[in-house]
C-alpha cells in the first residue's frame, strides 16, 4: 500500500495527515509518539505507520509486530508473517498466511466543511477472511468472527455493512435469516433496508411490512451526511428505521430530514439547491 512522509501539521480531515511532526517530535492527532524516529517515519492511509524500529496503530506501538514483514492491507487491517491486526489489536484466531481483505476497509461518515474546504470523513469498517473464518470490524470494540459465514465464497458489498457467501447474506457479523443470495437485494446504497421473502432493516425482519408495496424514501444526500433516520412506507404502515410510526410522525420526520439536508447544503456550499433534495422512492428493483 502507498505510504506518505510525516506531515508538517495535523489535518483532521486528511487520511494521509494523521501523523505529523513539529520538527522535534512525532504526533498522531494530538498525541505524542514517544521514541518515534522522525527521519524514517512513514504513514499509511488511516491510522497505520512505521519507522526503522516499530510499527504503529494510532499513537501506540504494535506489540510483537515484525517490521520486516509488516504490511498494511487497507484502512482497517494490517498483518505480518504471523499475526493480523485491526486498530484495537491482534485478531487472535486469524491465520496470517491466508488472511486477505474483502473491501477497502472504510465507511463514509459524510462530508463536512473545515474552513474553506469540503472533506469526506471515514471510519474503519469492513470484512476480512482467512482459510477458516470471516471477520468483521466496525470501529466498535474488537473484531468479530462472522459465525456460519463460508470463507471460500464470501464477498463484501464494500459498503461497510453487507456481505454474502454462496448460501447466506450478512449484515456486519449477523446473518439475515432465510435470505437467499440469488434473490436478495438492497433497496439503495447507503440505506439499510433490503428484501427477499421478507423486508429487512439491517439484519432484522420487519414482520409487519408488505413486501409488494414497501417503498423506501430516498433523499439526494449522497454527497452529504448520513440521514437522521431512514423512512419507508407500505400500504398499511409508515416506518422510521424498523419501527412503525404514525402518518403524522412520518410527515414530521420527513420535514425534519428535508430541513437537515437543506442546512447541510448551505454548510458544505456544494452548489445544491433545495429543489435538488426532493424525495424519490426506490422499490428495490
N, C-alpha and C positions, 0 to 999 in steps of 0.2 A: 504494500500500500504506500502511496505517496506520503512523504513526510516534509516538515517545514522547520525552519530555524526559529529560534526564540523571537517573539515579537518585542517591540520596544516599549509597549504599553499594553494594558489589559483592555480587550474588547469583548464585552459580554456576549454580543451577538455574532461574533466571528468564530466559527467552529475550529478554525486554524489559528486562533489567537488566545486560547485559554491559558497557555503558558507564556510567560513574559519575563523580562529582566530589567532592572534599573541600572544595569552595568556592574553591579556588585553581587546581587543575589538573584536566585530564580524563584518565581512565584507561579502558583496555579490559582487563577482567580485572585483572591486577596490573601492567599496563604503562602507563606514562605516554605520552600522545599529545602530543608537543611541538608547540607552536604552535596547538593547537586552541582555538577560541573558545567559552568556556563559555556565553555568553548566547544564541548562535544554534545551538548544537549540538543535534541530534536524532538518535535512533537508531531502527532498524527491527528487526523480529524476526531473531534470529541475530546475525551479526557485520557488519552494514552500518550506516553512519552518514554524516552530513554536517554541515557548519557553513556559514557565509556565504562561505567561501573554498574548501573542499576537500570531496571525497568520500572515505570511508574504508572499508576492508575490514580487520576486526580492528583492530590498532593502527597500520596503515600507510595513508598517503595513496595513493589510486589514481592512479597516474601517467596523465596525459593525459585524465582523466575530465572531461567537460563538465558542470559543476554544473547549468546551466540545463535540460539535457535528461536528467539522470541519473534513472533510475527503478529502484527495487528491485522485482524481479519475484516472488521468493519467497526461501525460506531459502538457496537455492544460487546463484541467478543475478541479475545486475543488468545494465543496459545504458544507454547514452546514444544520441545520434543516429548515432554512428559505430562504437561498439565494444560487445562483450559480455564480461562478466567472471564468473568464479567467485571464491571466496576466494583462490585461488592465482594469480590473474592473468587476463590477457586471453585470450580464445579467438580466436586469430589468424585463423582461416578463417571465423568466424561472420559472417553478414550481419545487422547490427543492425536494419535496417529491417523484415525479415521474421521476426526471431527471436521465438519465443514459448516459454513453459514448458509442459511436458506434465503436471506434477503439482505437489504442494505443496513439493517440494524438500527434504523432511526424512525421516529414518528414525529410528524409536524405538529407543533403546538400553535400554529398560526403565525400571521405576520404582525409585527409591531413596529412602531416608529420610534427610533432613537435619534434624537437631534434632527438632522435633516434627511436621514437615510431610513429606508424601509428594510427590515430584516425579517427573515423567517427563522423561528426558533425551533430547535429539535430536542428530543429526549431519547435516550437509548431504549429501544423496544425491538424485539424480534426473536426469530426462531433459529436454532442451530440443531445439528444432529450428528451422531456418530453411528457406528455399526450396531449399537444396542438400543439407543434411545433418541427421542426428540426432546429438545429443551426449549423453554420459553422464558424470556425476561422482559419485564415491563417497568423497570425503574422503581419497583416497589418490593423491598425485601430481597430474598435470594432467588436465583433462577429455579424454575420448576421443571421436573420431568413431566412430559405430556403423556399421561397414562393411556395405554392402548393404542398409541399412535405407531404406525409402521414406518420405521426409519427408511426402509428400502424404497418406498414410494412417496414419502412425504414431500409436499411442496408448500411454500408460503405464498400468500397473495401479495406480499410486500406492502401491506397497509398497516402494519403494526399489530394486527389483531387476528386475522383469519388465516387458516391453513387447511390442508386436506391431505389424505392419503388415498389409497385405492378403494377404501371402504367407508371412510368417515370424514366428517367436517369438524373442525375445531375452532373455537374462539379463545385465544390465549391458551391456557392449559386445560380448558374444559371442552368436552365433546358435545356436539349438538345431537341429542338423542334422535335416532331414526332418520336423520338427514342423509340423503344419497348424493354423493359427489357428482353423479351423472345428471341429476336434475335440480340440484340446489343452486340458487342464485342469490346474490346480494341485490338489494334494491338500488343502491347508489354508492359511489366512492365517498368515503368519509362518514357514512351513516352506518348504524349498527343493526339495521333491520335486514332480514333475509327470509327466504321462504323455500319450502319444499312441499311436503304434505301439510306442514304447519307454517305459521308465521313465527319467526324468532326475533327476539331482541337480545343482542349478544348471544349467549347460549340458552336463553330462557324462552320457552314456548309461551306465546300469548294465546292462551286457551280460548279466549272469547273472540279472537279475530276471525273474520270471514275472509278466507284466502282469495276468493273470487273478486271481492270489491275493495280489498285493502289497498290503500294508497298512502305513500309517504310524501310529506310536504318538504320539498327541496327548496332551499334558498340559495341564491347565487353568491355563496360565500367561500368559493374555492381558494381565493387569494386573501381571505381574511381570517378571522378567528373561528374556533370551534363553536357550533351553535350552543345557545344557552340550554336548550333541551331539544329533543328530537320529537317531531309531531307527525301524527298519522291519523287516518280515519278509515272507516268502512261503512257499510250500510246501517250498522247498528250502533257504533260507538265512535268516540274520539279518544285519542291516546296521546299521552306525553311519556316518551320512552316506552316502558311496557305497562304503564298504569292507565286505567280508564279514567277519563275526566269528563266533566260536563261540556256541553257545547259552548257555554258562556266562558268557562275556564279556558277552553281551547282557543276561542277568539281572543281572549286577553293575552294568552301566551304567544299567539301568532303576532299580535300587535307589538308586544314587547320585543319579539325577535326581530321584526322589521325595524323597530327603533334602534335596537342594538346594532344591527348591521349598517344602518344609515350613519350612526355615530362612528363606527369603525371606518367607514368610507371616508368620512371627514378627517379622521385622525391620521390614517395612512396616506391620504391625499393621492390616491391612485387614479384619479380621473373618473371614478364611478359616479353615477347619478342615482337618485332614489329610484327612478324607474327601472334601473338595471337589477334591482333587488326584488322585483316582483316574483311571487312564488311560481313554481312549476310542480307538477305532480308526476311521480315516477312509479310505475307499477311492477317493477322488477322484470321488465321484458328485455 
